[in-house]
Amino acid sequence: MEQRKYKDIEICNFYCDESCHTKNDGNDFIVLASVYCRKSNLKLIKKDIKEIKERNQYNYDEELKWSNLRESNYKFYEEIIKYIHGTEMIKIRALIGNGKRNTFQPYEDWYHSMYFYMFKKVIEHFSYDFSCYRLFIDKKDTNSQQMYANTARYLKQKFKDKFDIEATAIDSKEHILVQIADVFAGAISYKKRELSSNLAKSSLINLICLLFETDLVTSSSLFSDFKFNLFSWTGGF
């Protein structure tokens, strides 16, 4: 059977990254973050972000990453966050998976189940808006593609093949929205670990909390709040 060709307006793209993702990193949680948008809006989003880079004379050789945030480039990161808050084209979905040291299943299975539950709620909510979902997830190792493909397969099974869902392991250098997902994942992780030594990072966290009306840590968002939606998973499915 010939594969259907979808119009860009029918496709939702997720761009994802994470923080504290290894089992023995000293933290008992993982943070996943996704930036998602309609594919038909992607060209305009990239154009807008390019203009923000130009206004701030941002170094194009340096990735937009949480680890690269410092006082000298804070204004650029600040403008990016304000842009995301102000535009209707972009939404954020994040998940804090607690208890990763004592999972009842192999860690890799638990890790990908966290991705499953991050995507699941969004797909349920927008079931009448999109026919196709493309998941672009920051590549971690040589096994990433197969593991992310399994996540997509489980999602298709969950929704009884109602949607066309594919996952791709991608280098964050290849896409600005994966980099922005890294910033949100880093901010949540930094707050969760109760760090405060970096003034620029603390300031950006305060801005995110103010604009999106979240504390980033202690509570999940309402299911109806999809501009910035945070799920703090503590067990059970």
N, C-alpha and C positions, 0 to 999 in steps of 0.2 A: 504494500500500500504506500502511495506517495505521501511523504510527510507534508502536512499543511504548512503553508507560508503565512505567518502572522503579520498583521500591520503593526507598526511601532506603537500605536495607541493601545493595542491589546496586550503589550508586554510590560511586565514590571521587573526591573533590574534591582537586585540587592548587591551591595558592595560591603564586604564584611572583614573585620579583623578582631583581634582578641588580646587579652592581657592575662598574665598569670596562668598560662595554658598548660604548663608542664606539671606533672603530678607531684614531684618532689622539689618544688621551688620555695618551700617554706610558708606557703599560703594555703589555706584550706578552701579556696574558692577559685573560680574562673570567671572572667568577664568577657562576654561576647557583645559586639556592637555591629549594627548594620545601618547603612545609609541607603534608602531605597527611593526609587522614582519611576515614573512612567518613561519608557525608552524614548518616546517622542519628544520628551523635554530635555533629553540628555545634551543635545548640541547647545541649547541655550544656557544650560547650567554650566557647561565647560567654558563658554564664552564669558559668562558673568565672573567665574572664578579667575579666569585669565586676566580680566580687567582689574580685579582686586589685587592680584599679584603685581601687575604693572604699576598700580597706584602706590603700592608699598615697596616697590623696587625689590621684590623678593628674589632671592637667589634660586634660579631655575634648576641648578644642579643639586639642591638640597631638598629632600623629601619633606613634605608636610607631615610631621610625626610628633607624637607626644614627647618623645625623647629629645627632639630638636627644639622644643619650646624654651625660650629664654627671654630675658628682658629686652634685648635688642630687636627681637622680631615679634614681640607681644602684640603690637598694634595690628599686624597682619592676621594673626590667629584670632584676635578679637573681632576683626571685621568679617572673617569667615564665619564665626559663630553667629554673629548678628545677621549675616546674610541668610544662613540656614534657618534661623528663627523667623525671619521676615518673609521668606519665599514660601509659596504654597506648593512648589514643585518637589520639595524634598521632605521626607519624614525619617525619623530615627526610631529604631527598635533595638533595645539592649536587654541583655539577660545576665544576672549574677547567679552562677551555679554554686551553691554552698555545699560543703561536705565532700569535697573531691578526694580527700585522703582515705575515706572509708566507703567507697562505692560498693554496691552489692553485685556489680558486674565488672568485667574488664574495663580498665580506664579508658581505652580508646572507644569502646562502645558507649560508655557514659558521656564522654566528650562529644561524640556526634549526636547523642540523644539530646544534649543541651542545644545544639544547633537546630535539631528537629523542632524542639518546642519554641525556640525563638521565631522560626519561620511560620509555624503552624497557625498561630493566632492571627498573624497578618493575612495569611492566605484565606483563612475563614472569614475575616472581616471584609475583605475586598473580593469575595467570590463572584460578585456580579460585575466587577470592574475589569478584570483581567482574565485572559484565557491561557496565558503563558508566563512562566516565572523563570528568570535566569539568575542563578546564584553565583556571584564571583567572590571567592573566599581567598584570603591571603595564603599563599603557599608556604607550608612549614617544612616539608621534606618530600622525598621521592614517592611516598605513599599517599600524599595528600589528595591527588586527583581521584584515585580509586575510592578513598574514604568519603570524599565529598559526593562522589557519584552515588554511593550507597545512601547517603542522606537524602539525596534527590529521589532515589528509588522508593525509599520508605515514605516520603511525602506523597508521591504519586499513588502508592498503595493506600495510604490513609484516605485520600480523596477519590479513591476508586477510578483513577485515571481521568478524572474530570478535567485536569489541567496538564499542560505540557510543562514539565519541570526539569531543568538541567542545571548541573553544577560544574563550575570550572575553577581549578586552582590557579591563582593569578599572582604574579609578583606585584607587590604594592607599588613599585616604581612605574608600573604600566597604567595606573589609573588613580586620579586625584581623589575620587570618592572612597576608594579603599583606604587612602591615607587619612581622610577625614574620619572614617570609622575608627582608625587607630587612635586618633585624638580623643574621641569619645570614650573608647575602651580604656585608654590611659587615664583619663580624668576620673572615671568611676573607680578604677583600681587604686589610684592615688588617694582618693577620698576614703575608700574602704579600708586601706591600710593606715589611715590616720597620719599621713605624712604632711609636712607643712614647710619644709626647709627651702623650697624653691618658690620665690615670691611670684614669678610669672605664672607658674602652674596653679598656685593657690588663687591668684586673681582670676584666671580663666575658669576655674571651678566655680568660684563665686558668681561669675557672669552666667555660666550655664544654669546654675541653680536659680538665679533670679529670673532669667528669661523664660526658662521652661518649667518654672514652678515645681522644682524637684529637689530633694536632698541628696539624690544620687545613690543612696545607700540603704536606708532603713525600711523603705516601703515600696511596694509595687504600684504602678500607675493603674488608674481605672482602665478597663477594657476599651472604653469609648474614647480614651485620650490617645490619639494616634499621631499627633505631631511629634511628641517625644514620649515613647512608651517604654517603661522599664519593668521587667519582671524579675523579682528576687525569688529564685527557686530554692526551697529548703527540703524537698523530698516529696515523693508521690508524683503521680502523673495524671 
